[in-house]
């Protein structure tokens, strides 16, 4: 079904491309946000992805691989966006306290905040493989195909990304341990 829509879009059918863009749009924004950690940057990367996809769609050889091809373009757009922005921008959210919230809810927020800080320390390439593997649930072989990199590179990036994330989390935990010992 999707390959027929892709083929129509390859021949210049703008309505078919709109269908493809609508179907993939939410997933693309979600993946881009998980890589870039910034909503406006993710939206810019998705917009660039769709523009590039429209231009290069006639050259797509296998319409059944459209989604992997689109993710490849997205990851490249995210890398370009990350290079453009280069600096970390804090995103501050006003979270109103919930009277019925228990201490475990606050612990989950703290855990998410800790993971967010650690994730921001990863390179965009490391974030991409982590997102595709653990959020997209893609096997390593499919990540290698999608990103057009060797399987060994995927394994290496996953290994180094998880090690860097673990180190960042441990480094953030050290001041808390020191404070506990002093108390």
CNS distance restraints for C-alpha pairs under 8 A (distance, minus, plus):
assign (resid   1 and name CA) (resid   5 and name CA) 6.78 0.50 0.50
assign (resid   2 and name CA) (resid   6 and name CA) 6.14 0.50 0.50
assign (resid   2 and name CA) (resid  64 and name CA) 7.56 0.50 0.50
assign (resid   3 and name CA) (resid   7 and name CA) 6.08 0.50 0.50
assign (resid   3 and name CA) (resid  63 and name CA) 5.06 0.50 0.50
assign (resid   3 and name CA) (resid  64 and name CA) 5.42 0.50 0.50
assign (resid   3 and name CA) (resid  66 and name CA) 7.81 0.50 0.50
assign (resid   4 and name CA) (resid   8 and name CA) 6.30 0.50 0.50
assign (resid   4 and name CA) (resid  63 and name CA) 7.93 0.50 0.50
assign (resid   5 and name CA) (resid   9 and name CA) 6.21 0.50 0.50
assign (resid   5 and name CA) (resid  16 and name CA) 5.57 0.50 0.50
assign (resid   5 and name CA) (resid  17 and name CA) 7.57 0.50 0.50
assign (resid   5 and name CA) (resid  19 and name CA) 7.96 0.50 0.50
assign (resid   5 and name CA) (resid  20 and name CA) 7.44 0.50 0.50
assign (resid   6 and name CA) (resid  10 and name CA) 6.08 0.50 0.50
assign (resid   6 and name CA) (resid  16 and name CA) 7.08 0.50 0.50
assign (resid   6 and name CA) (resid  17 and name CA) 7.23 0.50 0.50
assign (resid   6 and name CA) (resid  20 and name CA) 7.42 0.50 0.50
assign (resid   6 and name CA) (resid  63 and name CA) 5.90 0.50 0.50
assign (resid   6 and name CA) (resid  66 and name CA) 7.38 0.50 0.50
assign (resid   7 and name CA) (resid  11 and name CA) 6.51 0.50 0.50
assign (resid   7 and name CA) (resid  63 and name CA) 6.56 0.50 0.50
assign (resid   8 and name CA) (resid  12 and name CA) 6.81 0.50 0.50
assign (resid   8 and name CA) (resid  13 and name CA) 5.54 0.50 0.50
assign (resid   8 and name CA) (resid  16 and name CA) 6.17 0.50 0.50
assign (resid   9 and name CA) (resid  13 and name CA) 4.56 0.50 0.50
assign (resid   9 and name CA) (resid  14 and name CA) 6.27 0.50 0.50
assign (resid   9 and name CA) (resid  15 and name CA) 7.62 0.50 0.50
assign (resid   9 and name CA) (resid  16 and name CA) 5.12 0.50 0.50
assign (resid   9 and name CA) (resid  17 and name CA) 5.05 0.50 0.50
assign (resid   9 and name CA) (resid  57 and name CA) 7.53 0.50 0.50
assign (resid  10 and name CA) (resid  57 and name CA) 5.44 0.50 0.50
assign (resid  10 and name CA) (resid  58 and name CA) 4.58 0.50 0.50
assign (resid  10 and name CA) (resid  59 and name CA) 7.97 0.50 0.50
assign (resid  10 and name CA) (resid  60 and name CA) 7.93 0.50 0.50
assign (resid  11 and name CA) (resid  58 and name CA) 6.79 0.50 0.50
assign (resid  13 and name CA) (resid  17 and name CA) 6.55 0.50 0.50
assign (resid  14 and name CA) (resid  18 and name CA) 6.14 0.50 0.50
assign (resid  15 and name CA) (resid  19 and name CA) 6.35 0.50 0.50
assign (resid  16 and name CA) (resid  20 and name CA) 6.41 0.50 0.50
assign (resid  17 and name CA) (resid  21 and name CA) 6.04 0.50 0.50
assign (resid  17 and name CA) (resid  54 and name CA) 7.54 0.50 0.50
assign (resid  18 and name CA) (resid  22 and name CA) 6.01 0.50 0.50
assign (resid  19 and name CA) (resid  23 and name CA) 6.15 0.50 0.50
assign (resid  20 and name CA) (resid  24 and name CA) 6.16 0.50 0.50
assign (resid  21 and name CA) (resid  25 and name CA) 5.46 0.50 0.50
assign (resid  21 and name CA) (resid  50 and name CA) 7.15 0.50 0.50
assign (resid  22 and name CA) (resid  26 and name CA) 7.60 0.50 0.50
assign (resid  24 and name CA) (resid  28 and name CA) 6.00 0.50 0.50
assign (resid  25 and name CA) (resid  29 and name CA) 6.22 0.50 0.50
assign (resid  25 and name CA) (resid  46 and name CA) 7.72 0.50 0.50
assign (resid  26 and name CA) (resid  30 and name CA) 6.18 0.50 0.50
assign (resid  27 and name CA) (resid  31 and name CA) 6.13 0.50 0.50
assign (resid  28 and name CA) (resid  32 and name CA) 5.98 0.50 0.50
assign (resid  28 and name CA) (resid  46 and name CA) 6.29 0.50 0.50
assign (resid  28 and name CA) (resid  71 and name CA) 7.53 0.50 0.50
assign (resid  28 and name CA) (resid  74 and name CA) 7.28 0.50 0.50
assign (resid  29 and name CA) (resid  33 and name CA) 5.92 0.50 0.50
assign (resid  29 and name CA) (resid  42 and name CA) 6.06 0.50 0.50
assign (resid  29 and name CA) (resid  43 and name CA) 6.28 0.50 0.50
assign (resid  29 and name CA) (resid  46 and name CA) 6.20 0.50 0.50
assign (resid  30 and name CA) (resid  34 and name CA) 6.22 0.50 0.50
assign (resid  31 and name CA) (resid  35 and name CA) 6.28 0.50 0.50
assign (resid  31 and name CA) (resid 131 and name CA) 6.77 0.50 0.50
assign (resid  31 and name CA) (resid 132 and name CA) 7.74 0.50 0.50
assign (resid  31 and name CA) (resid 136 and name CA) 7.97 0.50 0.50
assign (resid  32 and name CA) (resid  36 and name CA) 5.94 0.50 0.50
assign (resid  32 and name CA) (resid  37 and name CA) 7.86 0.50 0.50
assign (resid  32 and name CA) (resid  42 and name CA) 4.83 0.50 0.50
assign (resid  32 and name CA) (resid  43 and name CA) 7.63 0.50 0.50
assign (resid  32 and name CA) (resid  45 and name CA) 6.89 0.50 0.50
assign (resid  32 and name CA) (resid  46 and name CA) 7.02 0.50 0.50
assign (resid  32 and name CA) (resid  74 and name CA) 7.17 0.50 0.50
assign (resid  32 and name CA) (resid  75 and name CA) 7.52 0.50 0.50
assign (resid  32 and name CA) (resid  78 and name CA) 6.42 0.50 0.50
assign (resid  33 and name CA) (resid  37 and name CA) 4.98 0.50 0.50
assign (resid  33 and name CA) (resid  38 and name CA) 5.81 0.50 0.50
assign (resid  33 and name CA) (resid  39 and name CA) 5.87 0.50 0.50
assign (resid  33 and name CA) (resid  41 and name CA) 7.71 0.50 0.50
assign (resid  33 and name CA) (resid  42 and name CA) 4.93 0.50 0.50
assign (resid  33 and name CA) (resid  43 and name CA) 7.97 0.50 0.50
assign (resid  34 and name CA) (resid 127 and name CA) 7.50 0.50 0.50
assign (resid  34 and name CA) (resid 131 and name CA) 6.48 0.50 0.50
assign (resid  35 and name CA) (resid  78 and name CA) 7.11 0.50 0.50
assign (resid  35 and name CA) (resid 124 and name CA) 6.22 0.50 0.50
assign (resid  35 and name CA) (resid 127 and name CA) 5.17 0.50 0.50
assign (resid  35 and name CA) (resid 128 and name CA) 5.64 0.50 0.50
assign (resid  35 and name CA) (resid 131 and name CA) 6.78 0.50 0.50
assign (resid  36 and name CA) (resid  41 and name CA) 6.77 0.50 0.50
assign (resid  36 and name CA) (resid  42 and name CA) 6.20 0.50 0.50
assign (resid  36 and name CA) (resid  78 and name CA) 6.67 0.50 0.50
assign (resid  36 and name CA) (resid  82 and name CA) 6.72 0.50 0.50
assign (resid  36 and name CA) (resid 124 and name CA) 7.07 0.50 0.50
assign (resid  37 and name CA) (resid  42 and name CA) 7.62 0.50 0.50
assign (resid  37 and name CA) (resid 120 and name CA) 7.20 0.50 0.50
assign (resid  38 and name CA) (resid  42 and name CA) 6.02 0.50 0.50
assign (resid  38 and name CA) (resid  91 and name CA) 7.86 0.50 0.50
assign (resid  39 and name CA) (resid  43 and name CA) 6.13 0.50 0.50
assign (resid  40 and name CA) (resid  44 and name CA) 6.19 0.50 0.50
assign (resid  41 and name CA) (resid  45 and name CA) 6.18 0.50 0.50
assign (resid  41 and name CA) (resid  81 and name CA) 6.60 0.50 0.50
assign (resid  41 and name CA) (resid  82 and name CA) 7.99 0.50 0.50
assign (resid  42 and name CA) (resid  46 and name CA) 6.19 0.50 0.50
assign (resid  42 and name CA) (resid  78 and name CA) 7.20 0.50 0.50
assign (resid  43 and name CA) (resid  47 and name CA) 6.13 0.50 0.50
assign (resid  44 and name CA) (resid  48 and name CA) 6.18 0.50 0.50
assign (resid  44 and name CA) (resid  81 and name CA) 7.67 0.50 0.50
assign (resid  45 and name CA) (resid  49 and name CA) 6.04 0.50 0.50
assign (resid  45 and name CA) (resid  74 and name CA) 6.73 0.50 0.50
assign (resid  45 and name CA) (resid  77 and name CA) 5.15 0.50 0.50
assign (resid  45 and name CA) (resid  78 and name CA) 5.44 0.50 0.50
assign (resid  45 and name CA) (resid  81 and name CA) 6.34 0.50 0.50
assign (resid  46 and name CA) (resid  50 and name CA) 6.21 0.50 0.50
assign (resid  46 and name CA) (resid  74 and name CA) 6.51 0.50 0.50
assign (resid  46 and name CA) (resid  77 and name CA) 7.50 0.50 0.50
assign (resid  47 and name CA) (resid  51 and name CA) 6.30 0.50 0.50
assign (resid  48 and name CA) (resid  52 and name CA) 6.07 0.50 0.50
assign (resid  48 and name CA) (resid  77 and name CA) 6.53 0.50 0.50
assign (resid  49 and name CA) (resid  53 and name CA) 5.93 0.50 0.50
assign (resid  49 and name CA) (resid  70 and name CA) 7.40 0.50 0.50
assign (resid  49 and name CA) (resid  73 and name CA) 5.78 0.50 0.50
assign (resid  49 and name CA) (resid  74 and name CA) 5.28 0.50 0.50
assign (resid  49 and name CA) (resid  77 and name CA) 6.18 0.50 0.50
assign (resid  50 and name CA) (resid  54 and name CA) 6.11 0.50 0.50
assign (resid  51 and name CA) (resid  55 and name CA) 6.37 0.50 0.50
assign (resid  52 and name CA) (resid  56 and name CA) 6.02 0.50 0.50
assign (resid  52 and name CA) (resid  73 and name CA) 7.49 0.50 0.50
assign (resid  53 and name CA) (resid  57 and name CA) 5.44 0.50 0.50
assign (resid  53 and name CA) (resid  70 and name CA) 6.88 0.50 0.50
assign (resid  53 and name CA) (resid  73 and name CA) 7.35 0.50 0.50
assign (resid  56 and name CA) (resid  60 and name CA) 7.05 0.50 0.50
assign (resid  60 and name CA) (resid  66 and name CA) 7.68 0.50 0.50
assign (resid  62 and name CA) (resid  66 and name CA) 7.16 0.50 0.50
assign (resid  65 and name CA) (resid  69 and name CA) 6.10 0.50 0.50
assign (resid  66 and name CA) (resid  70 and name CA) 6.03 0.50 0.50
assign (resid  67 and name CA) (resid  71 and name CA) 6.22 0.50 0.50
assign (resid  68 and name CA) (resid  72 and name CA) 6.22 0.50 0.50
assign (resid  68 and name CA) (resid 145 and name CA) 7.74 0.50 0.50
assign (resid  68 and name CA) (resid 146 and name CA) 5.03 0.50 0.50
assign (resid  69 and name CA) (resid  73 and name CA) 6.43 0.50 0.50
assign (resid  69 and name CA) (resid 146 and name CA) 6.43 0.50 0.50
assign (resid  70 and name CA) (resid  74 and name CA) 6.15 0.50 0.50
assign (resid  71 and name CA) (resid  75 and name CA) 6.09 0.50 0.50
assign (resid  71 and name CA) (resid 146 and name CA) 6.65 0.50 0.50
assign (resid  71 and name CA) (resid 147 and name CA) 7.82 0.50 0.50
assign (resid  72 and name CA) (resid  76 and name CA) 6.38 0.50 0.50
assign (resid  72 and name CA) (resid 146 and name CA) 5.41 0.50 0.50
assign (resid  72 and name CA) (resid 147 and name CA) 5.20 0.50 0.50
assign (resid  72 and name CA) (resid 148 and name CA) 7.69 0.50 0.50
assign (resid  73 and name CA) (resid  77 and name CA) 6.16 0.50 0.50
assign (resid  74 and name CA) (resid  78 and name CA) 6.08 0.50 0.50
assign (resid  75 and name CA) (resid  79 and name CA) 6.22 0.50 0.50
assign (resid  75 and name CA) (resid 128 and name CA) 6.67 0.50 0.50
assign (resid  75 and name CA) (resid 147 and name CA) 7.58 0.50 0.50
assign (resid  76 and name CA) (resid  80 and name CA) 6.26 0.50 0.50
assign (resid  77 and name CA) (resid  81 and name CA) 6.07 0.50 0.50
assign (resid  78 and name CA) (resid  82 and name CA) 6.00 0.50 0.50
assign (resid  78 and name CA) (resid 124 and name CA) 7.40 0.50 0.50
assign (resid  79 and name CA) (resid  83 and name CA) 6.23 0.50 0.50
assign (resid  79 and name CA) (resid 124 and name CA) 5.95 0.50 0.50
assign (resid  79 and name CA) (resid 125 and name CA) 7.31 0.50 0.50
assign (resid  80 and name CA) (resid  84 and name CA) 6.20 0.50 0.50
assign (resid  81 and name CA) (resid  85 and name CA) 6.18 0.50 0.50
assign (resid  82 and name CA) (resid  86 and name CA) 5.61 0.50 0.50
assign (resid  82 and name CA) (resid 124 and name CA) 6.97 0.50 0.50
assign (resid  88 and name CA) (resid 120 and name CA) 7.89 0.50 0.50
assign (resid  97 and name CA) (resid 101 and name CA) 7.65 0.50 0.50
assign (resid 101 and name CA) (resid 105 and name CA) 6.19 0.50 0.50
assign (resid 101 and name CA) (resid 106 and name CA) 7.68 0.50 0.50
assign (resid 102 and name CA) (resid 106 and name CA) 7.00 0.50 0.50
assign (resid 103 and name CA) (resid 107 and name CA) 6.24 0.50 0.50
assign (resid 104 and name CA) (resid 108 and name CA) 6.20 0.50 0.50
assign (resid 105 and name CA) (resid 109 and name CA) 6.41 0.50 0.50
assign (resid 106 and name CA) (resid 110 and name CA) 6.22 0.50 0.50
assign (resid 107 and name CA) (resid 111 and name CA) 6.09 0.50 0.50
assign (resid 108 and name CA) (resid 112 and name CA) 6.13 0.50 0.50
assign (resid 109 and name CA) (resid 113 and name CA) 6.11 0.50 0.50
assign (resid 110 and name CA) (resid 114 and name CA) 6.10 0.50 0.50
assign (resid 111 and name CA) (resid 115 and name CA) 6.18 0.50 0.50
assign (resid 112 and name CA) (resid 116 and name CA) 6.01 0.50 0.50
assign (resid 113 and name CA) (resid 117 and name CA) 6.29 0.50 0.50
assign (resid 114 and name CA) (resid 118 and name CA) 6.32 0.50 0.50
assign (resid 114 and name CA) (resid 169 and name CA) 6.72 0.50 0.50
assign (resid 114 and name CA) (resid 172 and name CA) 7.65 0.50 0.50
assign (resid 115 and name CA) (resid 119 and name CA) 5.93 0.50 0.50
assign (resid 115 and name CA) (resid 165 and name CA) 7.92 0.50 0.50
assign (resid 115 and name CA) (resid 169 and name CA) 7.14 0.50 0.50
assign (resid 116 and name CA) (resid 120 and name CA) 6.18 0.50 0.50
assign (resid 117 and name CA) (resid 121 and name CA) 6.79 0.50 0.50
assign (resid 117 and name CA) (resid 168 and name CA) 7.97 0.50 0.50
assign (resid 118 and name CA) (resid 122 and name CA) 7.21 0.50 0.50
assign (resid 118 and name CA) (resid 164 and name CA) 7.95 0.50 0.50
assign (resid 118 and name CA) (resid 165 and name CA) 5.35 0.50 0.50
assign (resid 118 and name CA) (resid 166 and name CA) 7.92 0.50 0.50
assign (resid 118 and name CA) (resid 168 and name CA) 5.18 0.50 0.50
assign (resid 118 and name CA) (resid 169 and name CA) 6.03 0.50 0.50
assign (resid 119 and name CA) (resid 127 and name CA) 7.29 0.50 0.50
assign (resid 119 and name CA) (resid 165 and name CA) 6.37 0.50 0.50
assign (resid 121 and name CA) (resid 164 and name CA) 7.91 0.50 0.50
assign (resid 121 and name CA) (resid 165 and name CA) 7.65 0.50 0.50
assign (resid 121 and name CA) (resid 168 and name CA) 7.60 0.50 0.50
assign (resid 122 and name CA) (resid 126 and name CA) 5.92 0.50 0.50
assign (resid 122 and name CA) (resid 127 and name CA) 6.16 0.50 0.50
assign (resid 122 and name CA) (resid 161 and name CA) 6.53 0.50 0.50
assign (resid 122 and name CA) (resid 164 and name CA) 7.01 0.50 0.50
assign (resid 122 and name CA) (resid 165 and name CA) 7.23 0.50 0.50
assign (resid 123 and name CA) (resid 127 and name CA) 6.20 0.50 0.50
assign (resid 124 and name CA) (resid 128 and name CA) 6.02 0.50 0.50
assign (resid 125 and name CA) (resid 129 and name CA) 6.57 0.50 0.50
assign (resid 125 and name CA) (resid 157 and name CA) 7.59 0.50 0.50
assign (resid 126 and name CA) (resid 130 and name CA) 6.25 0.50 0.50
assign (resid 126 and name CA) (resid 157 and name CA) 5.62 0.50 0.50
assign (resid 126 and name CA) (resid 158 and name CA) 6.75 0.50 0.50
assign (resid 126 and name CA) (resid 160 and name CA) 7.74 0.50 0.50
assign (resid 126 and name CA) (resid 161 and name CA) 5.39 0.50 0.50
assign (resid 127 and name CA) (resid 131 and name CA) 5.95 0.50 0.50
assign (resid 127 and name CA) (resid 161 and name CA) 7.44 0.50 0.50
assign (resid 128 and name CA) (resid 132 and name CA) 6.07 0.50 0.50
assign (resid 129 and name CA) (resid 133 and name CA) 5.86 0.50 0.50
assign (resid 129 and name CA) (resid 143 and name CA) 7.07 0.50 0.50
assign (resid 129 and name CA) (resid 154 and name CA) 6.81 0.50 0.50
assign (resid 129 and name CA) (resid 157 and name CA) 6.93 0.50 0.50
assign (resid 129 and name CA) (resid 158 and name CA) 6.35 0.50 0.50
assign (resid 130 and name CA) (resid 134 and name CA) 5.82 0.50 0.50
assign (resid 130 and name CA) (resid 135 and name CA) 7.50 0.50 0.50
assign (resid 130 and name CA) (resid 158 and name CA) 6.36 0.50 0.50
assign (resid 130 and name CA) (resid 161 and name CA) 7.36 0.50 0.50
assign (resid 131 and name CA) (resid 135 and name CA) 4.97 0.50 0.50
assign (resid 131 and name CA) (resid 136 and name CA) 6.20 0.50 0.50
assign (resid 132 and name CA) (resid 136 and name CA) 4.48 0.50 0.50
assign (resid 132 and name CA) (resid 137 and name CA) 6.29 0.50 0.50
assign (resid 132 and name CA) (resid 138 and name CA) 5.86 0.50 0.50
assign (resid 132 and name CA) (resid 143 and name CA) 6.75 0.50 0.50
assign (resid 133 and name CA) (resid 137 and name CA) 4.91 0.50 0.50
assign (resid 133 and name CA) (resid 138 and name CA) 4.97 0.50 0.50
assign (resid 133 and name CA) (resid 139 and name CA) 6.43 0.50 0.50
assign (resid 133 and name CA) (resid 140 and name CA) 6.94 0.50 0.50
assign (resid 133 and name CA) (resid 143 and name CA) 7.30 0.50 0.50
assign (resid 134 and name CA) (resid 138 and name CA) 7.40 0.50 0.50
assign (resid 138 and name CA) (resid 142 and name CA) 6.14 0.50 0.50
assign (resid 138 and name CA) (resid 143 and name CA) 6.32 0.50 0.50
assign (resid 139 and name CA) (resid 143 and name CA) 6.41 0.50 0.50
assign (resid 140 and name CA) (resid 144 and name CA) 6.22 0.50 0.50
assign (resid 140 and name CA) (resid 151 and name CA) 6.80 0.50 0.50
assign (resid 140 and name CA) (resid 154 and name CA) 6.58 0.50 0.50
assign (resid 140 and name CA) (resid 155 and name CA) 7.23 0.50 0.50
assign (resid 141 and name CA) (resid 145 and name CA) 6.39 0.50 0.50
assign (resid 141 and name CA) (resid 151 and name CA) 6.09 0.50 0.50
assign (resid 142 and name CA) (resid 146 and name CA) 5.97 0.50 0.50
assign (resid 143 and name CA) (resid 147 and name CA) 6.00 0.50 0.50
assign (resid 143 and name CA) (resid 154 and name CA) 7.11 0.50 0.50
assign (resid 144 and name CA) (resid 148 and name CA) 5.57 0.50 0.50
assign (resid 144 and name CA) (resid 149 and name CA) 5.02 0.50 0.50
assign (resid 144 and name CA) (resid 150 and name CA) 5.68 0.50 0.50
assign (resid 144 and name CA) (resid 151 and name CA) 5.23 0.50 0.50
assign (resid 144 and name CA) (resid 153 and name CA) 7.87 0.50 0.50
assign (resid 144 and name CA) (resid 154 and name CA) 6.10 0.50 0.50
assign (resid 145 and name CA) (resid 149 and name CA) 6.73 0.50 0.50
assign (resid 145 and name CA) (resid 150 and name CA) 7.95 0.50 0.50
assign (resid 149 and name CA) (resid 153 and name CA) 6.44 0.50 0.50
assign (resid 149 and name CA) (resid 154 and name CA) 7.14 0.50 0.50
assign (resid 150 and name CA) (resid 154 and name CA) 6.67 0.50 0.50
assign (resid 151 and name CA) (resid 155 and name CA) 6.33 0.50 0.50
assign (resid 152 and name CA) (resid 156 and name CA) 6.03 0.50 0.50
assign (resid 153 and name CA) (resid 157 and name CA) 5.99 0.50 0.50
assign (resid 154 and name CA) (resid 158 and name CA) 6.10 0.50 0.50
assign (resid 155 and name CA) (resid 159 and name CA) 6.08 0.50 0.50
assign (resid 156 and name CA) (resid 160 and name CA) 6.07 0.50 0.50
assign (resid 157 and name CA) (resid 161 and name CA) 5.76 0.50 0.50
assign (resid 158 and name CA) (resid 162 and name CA) 6.07 0.50 0.50
assign (resid 159 and name CA) (resid 163 and name CA) 6.17 0.50 0.50
assign (resid 160 and name CA) (resid 164 and name CA) 5.96 0.50 0.50
assign (resid 161 and name CA) (resid 165 and name CA) 6.02 0.50 0.50
assign (resid 162 and name CA) (resid 166 and name CA) 5.98 0.50 0.50
assign (resid 163 and name CA) (resid 167 and name CA) 6.10 0.50 0.50
assign (resid 164 and name CA) (resid 168 and name CA) 6.07 0.50 0.50
assign (resid 165 and name CA) (resid 169 and name CA) 6.20 0.50 0.50
assign (resid 166 and name CA) (resid 170 and name CA) 6.16 0.50 0.50
assign (resid 167 and name CA) (resid 171 and name CA) 5.99 0.50 0.50
assign (resid 168 and name CA) (resid 172 and name CA) 6.17 0.50 0.50
assign (resid 169 and name CA) (resid 173 and name CA) 6.23 0.50 0.50
assign (resid 170 and name CA) (resid 174 and name CA) 6.38 0.50 0.50
assign (resid 171 and name CA) (resid 175 and name CA) 7.81 0.50 0.50
assign (resid 172 and name CA) (resid 176 and name CA) 7.76 0.50 0.50
assign (resid 173 and name CA) (resid 177 and name CA) 6.42 0.50 0.50
assign (resid 174 and name CA) (resid 178 and name CA) 6.23 0.50 0.50
assign (resid 175 and name CA) (resid 179 and name CA) 6.18 0.50 0.50
assign (resid 176 and name CA) (resid 180 and name CA) 6.22 0.50 0.50
assign (resid 177 and name CA) (resid 181 and name CA) 6.31 0.50 0.50
assign (resid 178 and name CA) (resid 182 and name CA) 6.29 0.50 0.50
assign (resid 179 and name CA) (resid 183 and name CA) 6.20 0.50 0.50
